[in-house]
Amino acid sequence: MKFTPQSLFLIGLFSLFACAQDKNPVNNKHSYEIIVPELSNPWGFAFLPDGSMLINEKAGNMIHFKNGKKSQIDGLPEVYIRGQGGLLDIKLHPNYNTNGWIYFTYASSEGEEKGGHTALMRAKLKNNVLVNKELLYKATPNTTRGQHFGSRIEFDDKGYLFFTIGERGNRDVNPQDITRDGGKVYRLNDDGTIPSDNPFVNTKNAKTAIFSYGHRNPQGMTIHPDTRELWTHEHGPKGGDEINIIKSGKNYGWPVITYGVNYIGTQITDETSRPGMEQPIHYWDPSIAPSGMAFISSDKYGDWKGNLLIGSLKFQYLDNCYLQDGKIVKEERLLDGLGRVRSVNQNPDGYIYVGIENLGIIKLIKN
């Protein structure tokens, strides 16, 4: 069946209005306090041992927030600013107190091709300057496309470093091809070397840092506080945003299987499952455009303890997900309408902090 430009427009318009509303109820039994005001796009942030914060603004600025004041961090590598690309996530080494390593992802133009791709670097901080910088991974090839850079960072209990890269808008090639970067979850040793038991270390021409593949654009990643499994979420197309539990060498299906459709409403595939491809534990339709992800593991929030929090860019709220037997059984909207929720972290003090575009970083308080 062929579609004219006019029919495609009408399909897209109908789909837009048919799936324009999120049906999760609003929970008003909470409040918030603005901790860091006047931020544009706080893509990632991390808490230093003294209680201060390092904040990555997507536009290419790293900020040290301490005692109510913002200071600029110098010494960043050149950041490629395009579309969804810029300065992305930030994470401290689990042994930061002894080794001082800070890890961050960013879009980089390093390489022979025009454009950019996601990179991972570590560095140390001295007098608000990044020193001892080490580029641990740079995805290739560069492209001028502005989509799907990822990227989140997480450490597991064994000290392995995980990070995500989106498929850079090349869905028909990158996510299913383990010889190419993009659409993957990667695992490294903390110094950037490849773990000997990574799933594709003995596969010819494979990118040996790959831990799992078949992803679209993962912008949330965290460790489950009880099972210690690695959880991610990723953007679907129109519908089909997913939550996945990441396992070594597994294929998560994009774009061969999906619960979403093209943005204009046309079909990507008629398959939502296939042998050898993992199923999400949860998916959203309509898409909420998820970003940021954290479990509540402290006692600060009463019966919310154990819940999973996920930011919604599209509908501008914090999704409070109740879990039972590893499945989401209930969702509700927190911080409803406050802004596009970009990042979510639990502070060592036990409180949840949330980065909201064009507002800042706030502390969530349960009434």
N, C-alpha and C positions, 0 to 999 in steps of 0.2 A: 504494500500500500504506500502510495506517495503522498507527501504532504506539501501543500503550497505554503509560501511564507505567511499568507493570511491565516491559514488553518493552524499553523504552528503557533502563531501569536495568540489565537483564541484558546488553543489548548493550554498554553502557558498561563494565560490570564485566568482561565477557569481553575487551573490547578493551584494558582497562587491564592485565590479566594477560598477554594475548597479546603485547603489545609493551612489557613492563615492563623488559626487560633490554637493555642496550647490549652489543654483541658485540666491541667493539674491545679488543685485547689490552693488558695493562698493561706499561709499560716502567719498570723499577725502577732503571735506571742513571743516576740523577740524585738530587740532594738540593736542599735549599732553606735559605735564611736569612731569618728574619723581620726586615724592615727597619723597618716601621712597625706596631707592635702595637696591638691593642685598637681596631679599627675595626668598625663595624656593617655598612655597605654602601658600600664605596669605589667609587662608580659611575664616577668618572673621576679621573685624576691626570696631572700634567704636571711635567716636570723644569725647574727654573729654571737659569740659567747657572752659578750658584754651587754646583750639585749638590743643593740643597734641593728640596722637592716642594710643589706645591699639590695638595690632595686634596679632591674633592667627595664629601661624605657625602650620600646620597640624602635623609636627613631634613632637609636644609636648612642644613648647616654646611660652610663652606669652611675647610680647615685648612692652615697653613703648617708643614711639618715640616722642621726645621733643627737640625743638631747634636744629634740624638736627642730633641728637644723639640717638642711640638705647640703651636702658637699659633693662636688663633681669628682668622679674617679677618672684619672688620666691613664694613658698607656694602653687603651683598647686597641685591638687590631682594626684595620679598615673594615667597616660594616657596609655590606651591599644592601641598600634600602630600595626595595621594589615590591609593590603589592603586599603580600603577606610576609615578606622577608624583612629582616632587620635584626636587632639585638633581641634574643629570645630568652631561653630559660637560664637559671643559675642555681647551683647546688654546692654546698660545702662538702668536702670529704668527711666521711664518718669520724675520722681521727684528726679533724681540723685543728684541735687544740695542740696537737704535737707536730703536725706537718705543715699546716697553713695553706693547703691547696684549695683553691676555688675553681669550680668547673662551670663553663657557660657555653651555650650554643648560639650561633649567629649565622646570618647569611653572608657568604664570602665570595668575592670575585676572583680569588686566587686560582690560577690555572690559565691555560692557553685559550680556552673558548670564551666568547663573550657571555656576559650574564653572571649568574652566581648559583651557588648551591650551599647546602647546610654544612657547617663546620663545628667541630668541638675543640675547645681549647681549655687548658688549665693554666693558672697563674697564682702568684702570691701577692698579697697586698702590703705595701709599705708606704706610709705617709700619704695615703690616698692615691697611690700610683700602683698600677699592675706591673709586677716584675717577674722575672723567671718564667716568662710565657713559653708554653709548649703547645704546638698544634698537634692534637692527638688523632684527629680524623677530619678529612675534607672529602665530601662526596663529589663525584664526577658523573657525567660531564656537566659543566655549567650550561645554563639555559637562561634566556631572557624572560621566560614565563614568570608570572608573578604569583603563581599558586603553590600551595602545599609544601612549605618548608618544614613542617612539624612545628615545634620540637620540644620534647620534655626530657629531663634527666632524672635518674633514680639510681640509688645504690641498694644492693640486697645485703642480706646478713653475712654473706661470704666476702663482701668487699668488691664484688663485681660491679662495674659501671654499665648501666643501660641508658640508651638514648634513642630517640625516634626521629625519623625523617619521612616526610610525606612524599608522595610519588611525583611531585613537581608538575602536576597537570598532564603527565604522560601516562595515562591509565592503561593504555593498551600494550605497553612495553615494560615499564619499570617494575610494578608491584609483583608480577609473577616470574620475573627473571632474576635468579640469584647471582648472575654475573654482572648485574647492574645495581647501582645505588638507587634509593628512593622506594617508598612504600614498605619500609622495613623497621623492625626493632633490632638494634645492634647491642652487642655485649663486648666489652673490653675489660682487661685488667686496669687497675687505676692509673697505671703509667702509659696506657695506650696500646700495650701489646695485646696480642690475640690469645685468649684462653685456649689451652690445648684441647679442651673438650667442647669447643663451639661446634655446632652441628655440621658445618660445611667446610671444616678445615682440610678435609681430604677430597673435596669435590673440585674437579678441574675447572679452573677459571672463575670459581665462585668468589664473591666478596666474603672473605672468611670472618669478618666481624659480624655478619648477619646472624641473628638469633631466631627471628621469625620473619615471615614475609606475607604478601597478599594484603597489605594495609593501604588505606587511602591517605589519611592525614591525621595521625595521632597527636593530639594536643593535650592529653591528660595521661598521667602515669603515676602509680603509687603502689606501695607494698601493703597488702592486707595485714592488719595488726595481729590477727590470730593465726591464720593459715600460712602467713608469710609468702603467699603467692604474689606474683606481679600482675597487677590489673592495669589495663589501659582503656581509654576510649578514643574513638576517632570520628571525624566528620564523615558522614555519608554524603551522597549527592542531595537530591530532594527526597527526604525520608531516608531511613537506614543508617542514622548515626548509631554507633555500636559501643557496647562495653565488652571487652574480651579479657580472659585470663590467659596470659602469655606462657607458652610452653616451647621448649627447645625444638627447633626445626619445623614447627607447624606452619601450615598455610591457612591464612584467615580469609582467603577467597576473593578479594577484590581484584578485578571487576567481574570475575566469572560468576560469582554468586553475590547477591545483594538484596536488601529489602527496600532499596530506593529506586528512583527513576531519574532520568535527566531533568534538568531544571525547567525545561519547557514541557515536561510531562510525558515525553516519549520513553519507551522501554529501553533499558540497558541490556537486560537479560531476562529470560523467563524462569531462571533458576534461583532459588533461595537456599538450596543445599546441594551438596555433591559429596560423594565419598572421598575421603582424604582431605576435606576442607573443614575447618573448625566453625562451629556455630557460635554466635555471640550469646552471652548470658542475658543480654537485654538489648533491645533496639528501640529507637524513637521514630514515630511517624505521626505527625510531622516532625521534621528535624528541629532540635533545639539549638543546634550549632554549639557543641560542648567545648569548653576550654577550662583547664584547671581541674584538679581532682584531689580530694583528701578524705581519709576516714577520720571520724571522731573517735579517738581512743582514750581521751581524758574523761574525768568525772565532772567537768565544768557544765555539761549540758544535759544532765539527768538522763531521761529515757531516750535521748538522741544518741547516747553512747553506742558505738558500733555502726551508726549510719554512715552512708557515703554521700559526700557533698560534691556537686559538679556544677560549674558555672554554665549559664546559658547566655551566649552572645545574642542570639536572635530575639529571644523573648525577655531578656534583661532581668534575670533572677538567678538565685542560687537554688539548685535543685536538691532538696533534702530527700534522699532515697533510703527507705527502710528495707532491711534485708532479712530474709528468712531462708535458711538452708541454702545460702549462696545465691539466692534469687531476689530481685527487687519486687517487693509486694505492694509498695505504696510510695507515691511521690507527692511532694508539696513544695510550694514556692516560698522561699525566704528572700528578704531584701527585694521584694517585688517592685519592678519599675525603677530601681535605683540607678541602673545603667548596665552596660554590657560587661558581664563578669568574665574577666580574663584569667585570673589566677587565684588559687586557693591553697592555703597552707595552715597546718596546725603548729603554733609556736611551742617551743619547749615549756612555756608557762601554762600550756593546756588550752589556750583560747584559739579559736579559728580566726584567721586574718584573710581578708578577701581583697584582691586587686580589681578595681572597677574603672573602666575607661572614662576619662574626662571627669574623674572625681578624685580618686586616690586609693589608699589602702585603709580599710576599715576593720575594726574588731567586732565580731559578732557576739551579741549578748542575749542569752535566753532569759525571758521575763519569768 
